[in-house]
Amino acid sequence: MIVLLVCILQLPVLSNIQEQQADSTIHKLTVARVVDKLKEGYAEVIFLESARFYKLQHSNPHYATYLGLLQRAIKTKSIVEVKFTKPNGDIIASVKIPISSSP
């Protein structure tokens, strides 16, 4: 009976961990380069951890803020937390500086 109680008490903790791990749209990455492609309507972003090209669209309501965070991350060589619009996607939905990597 005690074992059952311990298992039940751990369920909420395990489900929170699984929820965080299940969100494959969020990644901690190091920015290598950002190029604003005005005619195409997006900024092209390259991360050290990937050979892919990613897009921060001008239509994103927080475009200027996210672009500034990406450019600052290059200068400070800090990691950013990037959320993509879908798993394995190339469109950046949001950018933030993780608390642990702030200078």
Backbone hydrogen bonds, N-H to C=O, Kabsch-Sander energy under -0.5 kcal/mol:
donor,donor_aa,acceptor,acceptor_aa,energy
5,L,1,M,-1.8
6,V,2,I,-2.2
7,C,3,V,-2.2
8,I,4,L,-2.2
9,L,5,L,-2.2
10,Q,6,V,-1.4
11,L,7,C,-0.9
11,L,8,I,-0.6
14,L,10,Q,-2.5
15,S,11,L,-2.5
16,N,12,P,-1.9
17,I,13,V,-1.9
18,Q,14,L,-2.4
19,E,15,S,-2.1
20,Q,16,N,-2.0
21,Q,17,I,-2.3
22,A,18,Q,-2.0
23,D,19,E,-0.8
23,D,20,Q,-0.5
24,S,22,A,-1.7
26,I,23,D,-1.1
27,H,82,V,-2.7
29,L,27,H,-0.6
29,L,80,V,-2.8
31,V,29,L,-0.5
31,V,78,S,-0.6
32,A,46,I,-3.3
33,R,46,I,-1.7
35,V,44,E,-2.7
37,K,35,V,-0.6
37,K,42,Y,-2.3
38,L,36,D,-0.9
41,G,37,K,-1.3
42,Y,37,K,-1.6
43,A,56,L,-2.6
44,E,35,V,-3.5
45,V,54,Y,-2.9
46,I,33,R,-2.6
48,L,30,T,-2.7
50,S,47,F,-1.5
54,Y,45,V,-2.6
55,K,90,D,-3.3
56,L,43,A,-2.5
57,Q,55,K,-0.7
58,H,41,G,-2.7
60,N,57,Q,-1.8
63,Y,60,N,-2.0
66,Y,62,H,-2.7
67,L,63,Y,-2.9
68,G,64,A,-2.1
69,L,65,T,-2.2
70,L,66,Y,-2.3
71,Q,67,L,-2.4
72,R,68,G,-2.4
73,A,69,L,-2.1
74,I,70,L,-1.4
75,K,71,Q,-1.8
76,T,72,R,-2.6
77,K,73,A,-0.9
78,S,73,A,-1.4
80,V,29,L,-2.9
81,E,96,K,-3.5
82,V,27,H,-3.3
82,V,80,V,-0.7
83,K,94,S,-2.5
84,F,25,T,-2.9
85,T,91,I,-2.2
88,N,24,S,-0.5
89,G,86,K,-2.1
92,I,55,K,-3.2
92,I,90,D,-0.6
93,A,83,K,-3.2
94,S,83,K,-1.8
96,K,81,E,-1.9
101,S,98,P,-1.2
102,S,99,I,-1.1
